[in-house]
Amino acid sequence: MSALDWPALMRAGMAGLKLLPRDFWQLTPAELRLMLGDAAAPQPLGRDRLAALMQAFPDRPAPQNKETTDD
């Protein structure tokens, strides 16, 4: 889990949105994100990014000959 940038969030909420501190701290992260607009929301994974991830981290084929011995 990544740490939240509290100073930036507080600036956005109290300086940018002109929220009182008590109102800022009563918001859920989803409510704050909504108030800050769509740009603050994480963007869904698109096809281009998925293709780049698949190229960077290809699946490895499973070993064909898995022999186990019970000694």
C-alpha positions as CSV (number, residue, x, y, z in Angstrom):
1,M,0.0,0.0,0.0
2,S,1.4,3.4,-0.9
3,A,1.4,6.2,1.7
4,L,-0.9,9.2,1.2
5,D,0.6,12.6,0.5
6,W,-1.3,14.3,3.4
7,P,0.2,17.8,2.9
8,A,-0.9,17.8,-0.8
9,L,-4.3,16.5,0.1
10,M,-4.8,19.1,2.8
11,R,-3.7,21.9,0.4
12,A,-6.1,20.6,-2.2
13,G,-9.0,20.4,0.2
14,M,-8.4,23.4,2.4
15,A,-6.6,25.8,0.1
16,G,-8.0,24.7,-3.2
17,L,-11.6,23.7,-2.3
18,K,-11.8,26.2,0.6
19,L,-12.9,23.5,3.1
20,L,-12.8,24.1,6.8
21,P,-10.4,21.6,8.5
22,R,-13.3,19.9,10.2
23,D,-15.1,19.4,6.9
24,F,-11.9,18.1,5.2
25,W,-11.4,15.5,7.9
26,Q,-15.0,14.3,7.7
27,L,-14.7,13.4,4.0
28,T,-14.0,9.9,2.8
29,P,-11.2,9.5,0.2
30,A,-13.9,8.8,-2.5
31,E,-15.7,12.1,-1.6
32,L,-12.5,14.1,-1.7
33,R,-11.6,12.5,-5.1
34,L,-15.0,13.4,-6.4
35,M,-14.7,17.0,-5.3
36,L,-11.2,17.3,-6.9
37,G,-12.5,16.1,-10.2
38,D,-11.9,13.2,-12.5
39,A,-8.2,14.0,-13.0
40,A,-7.6,13.1,-9.4
41,A,-9.1,9.6,-9.8
42,P,-6.9,6.7,-10.9
43,Q,-7.4,6.0,-14.6
44,P,-8.4,2.5,-15.7
45,L,-5.9,0.3,-17.4
46,G,-6.0,0.8,-21.1
47,R,-5.1,-1.6,-23.9
48,D,-1.8,0.1,-24.6
49,R,-0.7,0.0,-21.0
50,L,-1.8,-3.7,-20.7
51,A,0.2,-4.5,-23.8
52,A,3.3,-2.8,-22.4
53,L,3.0,-4.7,-19.1
54,M,2.5,-8.0,-21.0
55,Q,5.7,-7.3,-23.0
56,A,7.6,-6.3,-19.9
57,F,6.5,-9.2,-17.8
58,P,5.7,-12.1,-20.2
59,D,4.2,-15.3,-18.8
60,R,6.7,-18.2,-18.6
61,P,5.5,-21.5,-20.0
62,A,5.0,-24.2,-17.4
63,P,7.6,-27.0,-17.2
64,Q,6.4,-29.9,-19.4
65,N,8.1,-32.7,-17.5
66,K,7.2,-32.5,-13.9
67,E,8.4,-35.7,-12.3
68,T,8.0,-36.3,-8.7
69,T,9.5,-39.1,-6.7
70,D,8.3,-40.4,-3.4
71,D,11.4,-41.8,-1.8
